[in-house]
Amino acid sequence: MGSALTESVRWTMGGVLGLLVVASVVVVVLRRRRAESNFTELTQRVVSWWIMTGIFFGAMIVSRQASVALFALVSFLALKEYLSVIPTRRADRRVLFYAYLAIPIQYYWVSIEWYGLFVIFVPVFMFLVIPLRMVLIGETEGFLRAVGTIHWGLMTTLFSISHAAYLLVLPSEGNPAGGGPGLLLFLMVITELNDISQYCWGKAFGRRKVVPNVSPNKTWGGLVGGIATSVALSLALAPWLTPFNTYEAISVGLLIGLFGFVGDVTISALKRDLAIKDSGSIIPGHGGILDRIDSLSYTAPLFFHFVHYTHY
C-alpha cells in the first residue's frame, strides 16, 4: 500500500530536490570557471546526495513498510561498518550473531507499533543477553571492553536510528499537517542541513576551535551559525510538517542544532581513538555510513521523545 503523503510533505520533498538542482548547477559552474581546481570530492558529494535522497524519497513514496525496511538496512550497514573498525576478540564472533539478530527484531517492534518493547529491547534485553552469551563462551580476558563496545555500537547504530523509523508509525491525529512522514522529513532535513550549514559557517567565520583535540575543523562560528540556521529552518518548516507552536519550533531547532554537533564530534572521537579518517568508503565523498548518520544518532532519539512527550 502506498504511503499517504500530505501535500505539505510533497512540496517539501520538491524543495529539497530543488536545492539539489541548485547545488548541481553550482558545481558545474565552478568546474568550468576554475578548471585548474580539483572539485572531484565536491562533485562526489553532490552525486551521493542525489542517490541518498532518491532512495529515501522513493521509500517514503512506496510505503511506510518500505521506509522502515530502509532504516533497518541502514542500521545493518552501520553496525557492520562499526564492527569492522573496532577491535574484537575471536571469541566475540559467536556473540555478533545476536547483535545482528537484534536488528530485525527491533524494527519488527517499530512495524507493529509496539512502543513498550521498542523503547526497552536494546537498552535492556540486549544489555542482558550480550554479556550472558559472552559468559557462556567462557572467555574473560577483555570481557568488559568487548561487552561495552558491542552494546554501545547497538545503541548508536540500531536503537538511536530506529527512533527515526518510529516517527513514521506515530498516529496522524497528533500531526495533522504531515503525519509521521512529515515528522521524519522535518528531522532529516534539519539534521542534514545543520551539518552542511555548520561546515559553511565554519569555513566563512570560524576562528576559535570548539574541541580541537577531537575535531580540529569544528569552530564556534560554525556551531553558532549552524544552530541559528537550524532554528530558522525549524520555524519555517514547522507549520508545514509538524504540530509545533513557535516556542516548540525554536526548542527543536536548538536541540537539533546542538546535538547534531554532539553526535558528529562523538563519532569523530571514536575515529580518532581508532586512528582512522573515515569509518568506510561506501558513500563517495562522504566516507562511510557512520560518517553520514553521526548527527542523526543523537538527534533522532531526542527529537522523537520531544515529539512523543509534547504531542502524543
N, C-alpha and C positions, 0 to 999 in steps of 0.2 A: 504494500500500500504506500502511495506517495506521501511524503512529508508535507503537512499543512503549513505552508509558509505565508505569513501575513504580507500585505502589500509593503509595509514599512521594512520588513526583513528583506524582501526582494529589492527594494530601492537601495538599501544599504549595501547589499551584495553588488549591485550595479555600481555604486560609488567606489567600492574597493577595486573593482575591475577598472574603473576609470583612472584611479590612482596608479594602477599598474601600467596602463597605457601611457600616462604621463611619464612615469619612470623609464619606460622603454624608449620613448622619444628622446628624453634627456640623454640616455646612454648613447643613442645613435648620433645625436648632435655632438656630444663630447668626443666620440671616436673620430668624427670627421674633422672637427676643428682642432683637435690635439692628437693628430695621428702619431706623433712621436711618443706619446704617453701610453702606458700599458693599462688598459681598462678590462683585462680579462676577468679579474675577480669580481668587479662590479657587474659585468655582463652575466657572469655565472650566478651571482646573487639574484639578479632580476629574473633570469630564466627559472631559477629554482623557486622563486616566489610565485611565478605563474603556475608552475606544476603543483606546488603545495596548495595554493589557493584553488586551483581547478579540482583537485582531488577532494578537498574539504567541502567546497560548494556542491560538487557533484553528489557526494554522500548525503548532504543535507537535503538536496532536491529529491533524491531517490526515495529515502525513507528514514525514519527515526532509527530503525534497526541497523541500517547501513552506516549511519553516523556512529552509533555505539560500537559497531564492529570495527570501524576505522580507528577509534580511540583504543580499542583492545589491541589492534595491530601496532599502534604507536607505542603502547606500554610494553608489548613484547619486544619490539626492536630496541627500545630504550633500555630495558632490563638486560637484553642480550649484549648490547654495547657496553653497558656498565660492568657486567660480569667479565667481559673480555679485557677490560683495562685494570681491574682491581686484582691484587694478589689473592689467590685462593689455594687452599690445601688440596692435595689429591683426594683426600677423604671427602671433601665437600661436594664432589661431583655427584654423589648419590643424593645429596641434600637439594641440589639445584633443581631436580625434577619437581620437588614440592613448591619451589619458588615459581617455576613456570606454570605449574598447575593452578596456582592462585589466580592467574590472570583470567582464564575463562570463568572461574567461579565468581570472582569479584564483579565482572561485567554481567554475569547472569543476574546477580542481585540488582544491578542497575536496570537491566532489561525488564525485570518483573516488578520494579519499583519497590523493593523491599528495603526501605531506608534503615531499619534497625540493624539488619545484618550487614548491609553495605558499609555502615559507619564504624562497625567494630571488627569486621572479618580480618583485615590485615593487621591493624594495631593490636588486636587481642588474640585472635585464634592463630594467626601465623606467627605472632610473637611467641606463642607457646609451642607450636608444632615444630618450628625450625630447630630450636635447641634440643627438643626431645629427640628428634631424628639424629642429631649430632651425638647425643649421649648414647644412643643405641649403637652407633658405629664404634664408639669407644676411644676415639682419638681426642686426647685432652690438650695436647700442645697446640697453642694458637686458638684455643676454643673461643675465648672472649672476643678476639679480633674478628674471627670468622662469623660468629653469630651476629655481631654488631654490624659488620659491613653488609651482610646479606639482607638483614632486616631493614637497614637504612636504605638500601637500594630498592627494596619493595615499597617502602613508604614514599620514596621520591618518584619512582617510575610508574608505580601502579596506583597506590592509594591516592596520592595527590592528583594525578592526571585523571583518574576515574571521576573526580568531582566535576570536571568539565562535562563529561558524558552524562552525569546525572542531571545536569541542568535541563537536558532535553526532555526528561520524563516528568519534570515538575508540572503540576496541573496548570492548564492555560488560564484558569479562572484567576490565578494570582498575578497574572501578567497579561491582561487583555491586549496590550499594544503589540506584543511579539511572541508571547508564549515561551516555551522552552528554547526553541531555536533563536529567538530574539535575545534571550539572556546569554546564550552561548556565543552568538555573533558579537554581542557587546563586549564580552570578556576577551574574546580572541582579538578583536580589532584594537581595543585599547592596550592590551598587553603587548602586542607586536609593535604597534606604533609608538608605544612608550619606549621600547628598546631602540627603535630607529631614531626617535627624537632625542633620546639621551646621547646617542652617538653623535648626532648632528650638532646639538647644543654644545657638547663637549669639545668637538673639533673647532667650533666657532668662538667659544668663550671660556673654555676650560683652562684653568691655570693650576689651582690647588688640587692635589690628589685626595681622594676620599680614603682609600685603603691601598696605598702604594705597594705594600708587600704582597697583596693578593691579586690586584688588578690595576696595574700602573696607568691604564688608559681611562679609568673611571675618575671623573673630576666632579667637584662641587657644582661647577657651572652646568655640566651635563645632567647631574642628578636633579638640581632645582629646575632647570629648563624642561626636563622630561616630566617631572611631576606636574609642573604648570600646564604642559601640553596635555597630559592625561586628564587633568581636571577640566580643561576647556573641552576636550573631546567628550568627556563624560556628560557635561552639561548639554552639549549639542545633541548627543545620541540618546540620552536617557528618555526624553519624551517619545521618541520613535520606537525604541526597543524594550524599554523596561517600565516598571511601575514606580520608579523612584521619583520623589519630590526633589526640589532644588538642593536641600541640605543633604539628602541621601546621595544625590549625584556627586556633590562635592566630596563627600566622605569616601565614596567608592573610587573617585578619581585619585584622591590622595593615597588610598590603600593600594591600588594597582600600581601607581607610580613609584611608591616607596618600596613595596615588597617585590615588585618586579625586579628592581635593582638588587634587593637582598638575594633573591633566587639566582640572579646572574652571578653575583660575586661568590655565592656559596659553591656553585659548580666550578667557578674559577679556582677556588681554594682546593677543591678536590683535584683538579687537573694539575695544579702546582705541586700538590703532595705527590702525585704520580709522575711528575716531570714530563707531562705531555702538553702539546699546544692545543690540539682538538681531540675530542672524545672519539672521533671517527671521520670518515670521508664520504658517507653515503649521500650527503646533500652538497653538491658542488657550490663552492663559495661560502658556505656556512659551516662546514665541518660535519659533525655527527648529529644524531638525534638529540643527545643530551645538550649539545650546544644550542639547539633550537627550542627545547622545552624547559630550559633552566628557569626562566622567569615564570612560566606557566605553573611550574611545580609549587610555587608559593602563592601565586595569585588565584589559581583555580579553587583550592580549598577555602581560602579566606573569603573570596567573592561568593562562593556557594553558601557558606554559612551566614554571611551577611544577608544574602537574599532570603535564605530559609528562615532566619530569625525575624526579619522585618516584614516579610510578606507571605509566609506560609505557616 
